[in-house]
Amino acid sequence: MVKFGDLIYSQEEAPSQAISKAETHTPKIEAPDVVKKGEPFKVKISVGPHEMKTHHSIRYVEIWVEEEGRPFNPVRVGKVEFEPEYTEPVAEITMKIQKPVTLYVISYCNLHGLWEARKKINVE
């Protein structure tokens, strides 16, 4: 039996049949490298370019953080769902953190599964 985490692809780790899908399925994270403790900042997530048809589309992104020093990680920050035909897989959220985190974003394509990206955000 495969662990669930082994079913999540990334640009670094994907089976040969999936590697060609990495560019259009891996989430792209736009966020500052360093933020001020407790102050709001923007995170933009996009996937693609990817078609958004009923038979093939990005259905959601989930945002998680692994907080430095926290005994139980990760913490889910949010989820944004997309409807085919009407939306593009782009989301923007406002966050604030007290400690450095690694931001993990998972995108889900109804044909090609789960894809992960991550970004370290430090606190000054």
N, C-alpha and C positions, 0 to 999 in steps of 0.2 A: 504494500500500500504506500502511495506517495504522500508526503506531507503537503498540506495545503500551500505552504509558502513556496514549494518547488513548482507549483503550477502558475506562478506569477512571473511573467517575462520582463526583461529589461534590455536596454541596449547592450549591456555587458554579458548578459546570460539569456540566450534564447536558443532553442533547438534549431537545427539547420533549416527546417521547413518554415520556421517563423522569423528568422533573422531579416528577411527581406521586408517584413512588416514593421520593423522597429521604428523607422523614421516617421511613419504615419500613425502609429499607435501609442508610442511612448509620450507621456505628458511632458509638457515644457513648463517649467516653473520660473516665473519672473518675480523675484523678491530681493530685498536688500541683503547683503552679506552680514551687516552689523546693524542692530537697532538699539534704541534707548529702552532701558528697562521700564516696562509698564506703559509705554507709549504706543498708540495704534500705528500700524503700517499696513500697506497693501500687498496682497499676493495675487498675482494673475496666473491662471492655469489655462493652457490651451492644448488641444490635441489635433494633430493633422499637419497638412491638409488631409481631410478624411471625408468621404462621402457621407451624407446623412439621409439615406434611404431606409425604408422600413426593413428591407431584407439585409441591410448592412449599415450599421451606424454605431457611434459611440453613445452609449446609453447613460453613463454617469461617470463622475470623478468623485473619489473620496479623499479627504485630506486628514492626515494623521500626524502627530508629533511624538517624537521620542525626546522627553525632557531630561536634560542632564541631571543626575542625582536623584531622580524619581525612582522609587522601588518597583513600581509596576508600570510598564510601558507596553505598547504605545497608547496614546489618548486620541480618540477620534475628534477632530475639530469640526468637520462638516461633510456634507454630501450634496452635490448638485446633480440633478437629473436632467437629461436632454431628451426631447421628443423628436424622432426623425421627421424630416420634411420641413419642420418649423424652426429648428434651432441650429446653432453652430456650437461645437464643443469648446466653449470659452467661458470661463468663470472668473470673477474677482471677489475676493473676500478681504475683510479687514480683521487683522489679528493684533493681539498684544501678548507679550511673553515676559516672564520674570527672570528666566534662566536660558542659557543657550539650548537650542533644540536642533534636531534633525527633522526636517519636514519631509514626509513621505506622501506622494500622491499616486493613487491607483486609478487607472482608467479602465473601463470595461467596454469592449467591442463585442457585439452579439455574435460575431463570427470568429473572432481571433482572440477571445479571452481577456485576461487581466494583464495590464502592463504597469510597471512601476518606474517612478523617477524620485530622486531625493536631493535635498539641498540643506546644507548646514547654515544655521543662522545664529550668529553670536550676539551677545548683549554687552553694551558698554556701560 
